[in-house]
Amino acid sequence: MENPENEPAAEQQPSRRLIPTWRTSVWGSAWTSVVGTAMVAGLVGTGLMWVSVGRYESYGISLFCLSPFICSFVAVIINQWRNPAAARDIWPVTRAVVGVLAVLASMGALILSRGEGLICVVMALPFALVMALFGVLLGSVVIDLGGGRRPAPLLSVVVLLYPAIQHYEAANPAPAVAQQVTTSITVNAPPAVVWRALMQPTSYPAASGWFRAGVVYPTRTAFALDSATGQRTLVCHYSQGLARLPIVGWEPERRLTFAVPPPDMPAPMRELSPYPDIHAPHLHGYFQVDSGTFRLRPLPGGRTQLEGRTTYRHSIGPQFYWHLWSNYLLDAMHEQVLLTLRDRAEALVAATAHNGSAPAPRILAGADLEPAEPSAAVYLAPTFRE
């Protein structure tokens, strides 16, 4: 009888091997954690933004600097707390991505909650992403120092500080400093002909770029004369409405300046939104144009340097950042208006050379005053109130 001990051991069944999937991999679990954390932190960021735009109607350092900074900081701390192993393995990607996604989620939620439109969010986005990276940096430092193990007290203090800082900023607003934007081109026509072109009712080309998206721009302009008082007015049709701008400086063939009373300024833009009508507080009173000027300088060879200048101010911070946007949009508007005037003046020169004379400019008066459509100056007035 054979000894059972000599029998070969029964074959052991091979153990089942788990097939790795994206969700069970380090990167997959980290990405799942990142997206979930970004959504949670994004809601926190949206709440902070609503404190500024809803409660205080304030568009300053707190909204554009502090809220994305805190949002990304919160996201990094929460992500480390939820999944410390994955965050430690690929922390450069995890921490940066979760912070940026949280800010994007917060801005998207602000649009969906009717707090803001797409144009302003896109304009604010570059600066917000920079502040998000600073929040990621601070969150990483806190984690490396061991401060992310029990995040609740830390995050509570950080988030609750925001309303206090916003209240202080709203109570002590930064002064609105006047800025000037000047654009000039050379016209192959003498100042007298350029002035004649300026005085004529003018229609401007169809909008493109930011103006087509919704930023206000002039469509037609004309000058009107009140025969009773002798007051000249620039009547301006914008994409957002009509404005009547009093002429305060008049030097024929040299300079023309118009004022822009606050009640005459149209909304600076039409917001892009999933909702039919969005009226963010910054659309009213946060951007003010003081005046616009056309200046004509004679150049050798019967040419003219035609200059458009806008003086404006706004109470949106950080001012250095929003001045970049305002200056860019005003310069683009200036260029469109000046090029239209240049083409008209050079056409008058060509017509004069062909026919021997050119028609006199038409100044609207009396009954013409109501239907008048803007001339070449409105572009300098209502533009962008951000």
C-alpha positions as CSV (number, residue, x, y, z in Angstrom):
1,M,0.0,0.0,0.0
2,E,1.4,3.3,-1.0
3,N,2.1,5.8,1.6
4,P,-0.1,8.8,1.0
5,E,2.7,11.0,2.2
6,N,4.5,10.0,-1.0
7,E,1.6,11.1,-3.2
8,P,2.2,14.3,-5.0
9,A,0.6,17.2,-3.3
10,A,-2.7,18.2,-4.7
11,E,-2.4,21.0,-7.2
12,Q,-3.3,24.3,-5.7
13,Q,-5.7,26.3,-7.7
14,P,-4.1,29.4,-9.0
15,S,-5.1,32.6,-7.2
16,R,-7.3,35.1,-9.1
17,R,-5.3,38.0,-10.2
18,L,-7.0,41.4,-10.3
19,I,-6.8,43.1,-13.7
20,P,-5.8,46.7,-13.1
21,T,-8.3,49.3,-14.4
22,W,-8.1,53.0,-14.8
23,R,-10.2,53.5,-11.6
24,T,-8.0,51.2,-9.5
25,S,-4.7,52.7,-10.8
26,V,-2.9,55.4,-8.9
27,W,-3.7,57.9,-11.6
28,G,-7.3,56.9,-11.9
29,S,-8.0,57.0,-8.2
30,A,-6.2,60.3,-8.0
31,W,-8.2,61.8,-10.9
32,T,-11.5,60.6,-9.4
33,S,-10.4,62.3,-6.1
34,V,-9.4,65.4,-8.0
35,V,-12.7,65.8,-9.8
36,G,-14.8,65.2,-6.6
37,T,-12.7,67.6,-4.6
38,A,-12.8,70.3,-7.3
39,M,-16.6,70.2,-7.3
40,V,-16.8,70.5,-3.5
41,A,-14.2,73.3,-3.3
42,G,-15.8,75.0,-6.4
43,L,-19.1,75.3,-4.5
44,V,-17.1,76.9,-1.6
45,G,-15.6,79.4,-4.1
46,T,-18.9,80.2,-5.6
47,G,-20.3,80.9,-2.2
48,L,-17.5,83.3,-1.5
49,M,-18.1,85.1,-4.9
50,W,-21.8,85.5,-4.1
51,V,-20.8,87.2,-0.8
52,S,-19.0,89.8,-2.9
53,V,-21.4,90.2,-5.9
54,G,-24.7,89.5,-4.1
55,R,-24.3,90.9,-0.6
56,Y,-21.8,93.7,-1.1
57,E,-22.0,94.3,-4.9
58,S,-18.2,94.7,-4.8
59,Y,-15.8,93.9,-7.6
60,G,-12.4,94.3,-6.1
61,I,-9.4,92.5,-4.5
62,S,-11.6,90.1,-2.5
63,L,-13.6,88.9,-5.4
64,F,-10.8,88.6,-8.0
65,C,-7.8,87.8,-5.8
66,L,-8.9,86.3,-2.6
67,S,-11.8,84.0,-3.7
68,P,-9.9,82.0,-6.3
69,F,-6.9,81.9,-3.9
70,I,-9.0,80.4,-1.1
71,C,-10.9,78.1,-3.4
72,S,-7.8,76.5,-4.7
73,F,-6.2,76.3,-1.2
74,V,-9.3,74.6,0.1
75,A,-9.3,72.1,-2.8
76,V,-5.6,71.2,-2.2
77,I,-6.2,70.6,1.5
78,I,-9.3,68.5,1.0
79,N,-7.7,66.4,-1.7
80,Q,-4.8,65.6,0.5
81,W,-7.1,64.7,3.4
82,R,-9.3,62.5,1.2
83,N,-6.5,60.6,-0.6
84,P,-3.1,61.2,1.0
85,A,-1.4,58.2,-0.7
86,A,-2.3,59.2,-4.2
87,A,-1.7,62.9,-3.6
88,R,1.7,62.0,-2.2
89,D,2.7,59.9,-5.2
90,I,1.8,62.4,-7.9
91,W,1.5,65.6,-5.9
92,P,2.7,68.1,-8.5
93,V,-0.1,67.1,-10.9
94,T,-2.7,66.5,-8.3
95,R,-2.3,69.7,-6.4
96,A,-2.1,72.0,-9.4
97,V,-4.9,70.4,-11.3
98,V,-7.3,70.2,-8.4
99,G,-6.7,73.9,-7.6
100,V,-7.3,75.0,-11.1
101,L,-10.3,72.8,-11.6
102,A,-11.9,74.0,-8.4
103,V,-11.6,77.6,-9.6
104,L,-13.1,76.7,-13.0
105,A,-15.9,74.9,-11.3
106,S,-16.6,77.9,-9.1
107,M,-16.8,80.3,-12.0
108,G,-19.0,77.9,-14.0
109,A,-21.4,77.6,-11.0
110,L,-21.5,81.4,-10.7
111,I,-22.7,81.6,-14.3
112,L,-25.3,78.9,-13.8
113,S,-26.5,80.6,-10.6
114,R,-27.1,83.9,-12.6
115,G,-24.4,85.7,-10.8
116,E,-22.4,86.6,-13.9
117,G,-22.2,86.3,-17.6
118,L,-19.6,84.4,-19.7
119,I,-17.8,87.5,-21.1
120,C,-16.8,88.9,-17.7
121,V,-15.9,85.4,-16.4
122,V,-13.6,84.8,-19.4
123,M,-12.0,88.3,-18.9
124,A,-11.4,87.5,-15.2
125,L,-10.1,83.9,-15.8
126,P,-6.4,84.6,-16.5
127,F,-5.9,86.5,-13.3
128,A,-8.1,84.0,-11.3
129,L,-5.9,81.1,-12.5
130,V,-2.7,82.9,-11.4
131,M,-4.3,83.4,-8.0
132,A,-5.3,79.7,-8.0
133,L,-1.7,78.7,-8.4
134,F,-0.7,80.8,-5.4
135,G,-3.4,79.0,-3.4
136,V,-2.0,75.7,-4.6
137,L,1.5,76.8,-3.5
138,L,0.3,77.8,0.0
139,G,-1.7,74.6,0.3
140,S,1.3,72.5,-0.6
141,V,3.4,74.3,2.1
142,V,0.7,73.7,4.7
143,I,0.6,70.0,3.7
144,D,4.4,69.6,3.9
145,L,4.4,71.1,7.3
146,G,1.8,68.6,8.5
147,G,-1.2,71.0,8.6
148,G,-3.5,69.0,6.3
149,R,-4.2,66.1,8.7
150,R,-7.1,67.7,10.4
151,P,-8.3,70.3,7.9
152,A,-11.7,71.3,9.4
153,P,-10.4,74.0,11.8
154,L,-8.0,75.4,9.3
155,L,-10.5,75.6,6.5
156,S,-13.1,77.1,8.7
157,V,-10.9,80.0,9.8
158,V,-9.8,80.7,6.2
159,V,-13.3,80.6,4.8
160,L,-14.8,82.7,7.6
161,L,-12.2,85.4,7.2
162,Y,-13.4,86.2,3.7
163,P,-16.6,88.0,4.7
164,A,-14.7,90.2,7.1
165,I,-12.1,91.1,4.5
166,Q,-14.8,91.8,2.0
167,H,-16.7,94.0,4.4
168,Y,-13.6,96.1,5.1
169,E,-12.9,96.5,1.4
170,A,-16.5,97.6,0.7
171,A,-16.3,100.1,3.5
172,N,-13.0,101.5,2.3
173,P,-13.0,101.4,-1.6
174,A,-9.9,102.3,-3.5
175,P,-10.2,105.7,-5.4
176,A,-11.0,105.5,-9.1
177,V,-8.0,107.0,-10.9
178,A,-8.6,108.6,-14.3
179,Q,-7.0,106.9,-17.2
180,Q,-6.5,108.0,-20.8
181,V,-6.4,105.8,-23.9
182,T,-5.1,107.5,-27.1
183,T,-5.1,106.0,-30.6
184,S,-3.9,107.8,-33.7
185,I,-3.6,107.1,-37.5
186,T,-2.4,109.0,-40.5
187,V,-4.9,110.1,-43.1
188,N,-4.0,111.0,-46.6
189,A,-6.1,114.1,-46.6
190,P,-5.7,117.7,-45.2
191,P,-7.3,118.6,-41.8
192,A,-10.2,120.5,-43.5
193,V,-11.3,117.4,-45.4
194,V,-10.9,115.1,-42.3
195,W,-13.0,117.6,-40.3
196,R,-15.7,117.5,-43.0
197,A,-15.7,113.7,-42.8
198,L,-16.0,113.9,-39.0
199,M,-19.0,116.2,-39.2
200,Q,-21.0,113.8,-41.5
201,P,-23.4,111.1,-40.2
202,T,-21.4,107.9,-40.1
203,S,-22.2,104.3,-40.0
204,Y,-19.6,101.9,-38.7
205,P,-18.7,98.3,-39.8
206,A,-20.3,95.3,-38.3
207,A,-18.8,94.2,-35.0
208,S,-16.3,91.5,-34.6
209,G,-14.4,89.8,-31.8
210,W,-15.3,91.0,-28.3
211,F,-17.8,93.5,-29.7
212,R,-19.7,90.8,-31.6
213,A,-19.7,88.8,-28.4
214,G,-21.5,91.5,-26.5
215,V,-19.2,94.4,-25.6
216,V,-20.9,97.7,-26.5
217,Y,-19.8,99.5,-29.7
218,P,-21.0,102.4,-31.8
219,T,-23.1,101.6,-34.9
220,R,-23.9,105.2,-36.1
221,T,-23.1,108.7,-35.1
222,A,-24.1,112.2,-36.2
223,F,-23.9,115.8,-34.9
224,A,-27.0,117.7,-34.0
225,L,-27.4,121.5,-33.5
226,D,-30.1,123.0,-31.3
227,S,-31.1,126.1,-33.2
228,A,-32.6,127.7,-30.1
229,T,-29.6,127.4,-27.8
230,G,-26.8,126.8,-30.3
231,Q,-25.7,123.7,-28.3
232,R,-24.0,121.1,-30.4
233,T,-24.6,117.4,-29.5
234,L,-23.1,114.2,-30.6
235,V,-25.9,111.7,-31.1
236,C,-24.6,108.2,-30.8
237,H,-26.3,105.0,-31.5
238,Y,-24.7,102.0,-29.7
239,S,-25.3,98.4,-29.9
240,Q,-26.8,98.9,-26.4
241,G,-28.8,102.1,-26.9
242,L,-28.8,105.8,-27.7
243,A,-26.7,108.5,-26.1
244,R,-26.7,112.3,-26.5
245,L,-23.3,113.7,-25.7
246,P,-22.8,117.5,-25.3
247,I,-19.9,119.1,-27.2
248,V,-17.7,120.9,-24.7
249,G,-14.7,121.7,-26.9
250,W,-15.0,122.9,-30.5
251,E,-12.0,124.1,-32.6
252,P,-12.9,123.6,-36.3
253,E,-10.3,121.5,-38.1
254,R,-8.3,121.1,-34.9
255,R,-10.1,119.6,-31.9
256,L,-13.6,118.3,-30.8
257,T,-14.3,117.2,-27.2
258,F,-17.6,115.8,-25.9
259,A,-18.6,115.0,-22.3
260,V,-20.3,111.8,-21.2
261,P,-22.9,112.4,-18.5
262,P,-23.4,109.2,-16.4
263,P,-27.1,109.0,-17.2
264,D,-26.3,108.9,-20.9
265,M,-24.0,105.9,-20.7
266,P,-25.5,102.7,-22.0
267,A,-24.7,99.3,-20.4
268,P,-21.1,98.4,-21.3
269,M,-22.0,95.0,-22.6
270,R,-24.7,92.4,-23.2
271,E,-23.8,89.4,-21.2
272,L,-23.6,85.9,-22.7
273,S,-25.6,83.6,-20.4
274,P,-27.9,80.6,-20.5
275,Y,-30.5,82.9,-19.1
276,P,-32.2,85.6,-21.3
277,D,-31.5,88.6,-19.1
278,I,-28.5,89.0,-16.8
279,H,-27.9,92.3,-14.9
280,A,-24.7,91.9,-12.9
281,P,-24.2,95.0,-10.7
282,H,-20.9,95.8,-12.4
283,L,-22.8,96.7,-15.6
284,H,-24.1,99.9,-13.9
285,G,-21.9,102.6,-12.5
286,Y,-18.6,100.7,-12.1
287,F,-17.1,102.1,-15.4
288,Q,-17.5,105.7,-16.3
289,V,-16.2,107.6,-19.3
290,D,-15.6,111.3,-18.5
291,S,-14.9,112.6,-22.1
292,G,-13.9,111.8,-25.6
293,T,-11.7,113.9,-27.9
294,F,-10.9,114.0,-31.6
295,R,-7.7,115.9,-32.4
296,L,-6.4,116.7,-35.9
297,R,-2.8,117.6,-36.5
298,P,-1.5,118.7,-39.9
299,L,1.3,116.8,-41.4
300,P,3.6,117.5,-44.4
301,G,2.3,116.6,-47.8
302,G,-1.4,117.5,-47.1
303,R,-1.8,114.7,-44.6
304,T,-3.4,114.6,-41.1
305,Q,-2.7,112.8,-37.9
306,L,-6.1,111.9,-36.6
307,E,-6.2,111.1,-32.9
308,G,-9.0,109.7,-30.7
309,R,-8.7,109.9,-26.9
310,T,-10.9,108.7,-24.1
311,T,-10.7,109.6,-20.5
312,Y,-12.3,107.1,-18.2
313,R,-12.3,105.7,-14.7
314,H,-13.5,102.5,-13.0
315,S,-13.9,101.1,-9.6
316,I,-13.1,97.4,-10.3
317,G,-10.0,95.9,-8.8
318,P,-7.2,95.1,-9.1
319,Q,-7.2,98.2,-11.2
320,F,-3.9,97.4,-13.0
321,Y,-5.4,94.2,-14.4
322,W,-8.8,95.7,-15.5
323,H,-7.0,98.7,-17.0
324,L,-5.4,96.3,-19.4
325,W,-8.8,95.1,-20.6
326,S,-10.3,98.6,-20.7
327,N,-7.4,100.0,-22.6
328,Y,-7.4,97.1,-25.1
329,L,-11.1,97.4,-25.8
330,L,-11.1,101.2,-26.1
331,D,-8.1,101.1,-28.4
332,A,-9.9,98.5,-30.6
333,M,-13.0,100.7,-30.7
334,H,-10.9,103.8,-31.5
335,E,-9.2,102.1,-34.3
336,Q,-12.5,101.0,-35.9
337,V,-13.9,104.5,-35.7
338,L,-10.7,106.2,-36.9
339,L,-10.3,103.9,-39.8
340,T,-13.8,104.5,-40.9
341,L,-13.2,108.3,-40.8
342,R,-9.9,107.8,-42.7
343,D,-11.6,105.9,-45.5
344,R,-14.4,108.6,-45.7
345,A,-11.9,111.5,-45.8
346,E,-9.7,109.9,-48.4
347,A,-12.8,109.1,-50.5
348,L,-13.8,112.8,-50.2
349,V,-10.3,113.7,-51.5
350,A,-10.7,111.4,-54.4
351,A,-14.2,112.7,-55.1
352,T,-13.0,116.3,-55.1
353,A,-10.2,115.4,-57.5
354,H,-12.7,113.8,-59.8
355,N,-15.6,116.3,-59.6
356,G,-13.8,119.4,-58.5
357,S,-15.9,119.8,-55.3
358,A,-17.3,117.8,-52.4
359,P,-20.6,118.1,-50.6
360,A,-20.8,120.1,-47.4
361,P,-21.2,118.3,-44.1
362,R,-24.8,117.9,-42.9
363,I,-25.4,119.1,-39.3
364,L,-28.8,117.9,-38.0
365,A,-31.1,120.5,-36.4
366,G,-34.7,120.9,-35.2
367,A,-36.8,118.0,-36.3
368,D,-33.7,116.0,-37.4
369,L,-32.5,115.9,-33.8
370,E,-34.7,113.0,-32.7
371,P,-34.0,110.4,-35.4
372,A,-30.3,111.4,-35.6
373,E,-27.9,108.6,-35.6
374,P,-24.4,108.9,-34.0
375,S,-21.2,110.2,-35.7
376,A,-17.7,109.3,-35.1
377,A,-17.3,110.0,-31.4
378,V,-19.5,107.6,-29.6
379,Y,-16.9,105.0,-29.8
380,L,-15.0,107.1,-27.2
381,A,-17.8,107.1,-24.8
382,P,-19.6,104.0,-23.6
383,T,-17.4,101.1,-23.9
384,F,-16.5,98.7,-21.2
385,R,-17.5,99.1,-17.6
386,E,-15.4,96.4,-16.2
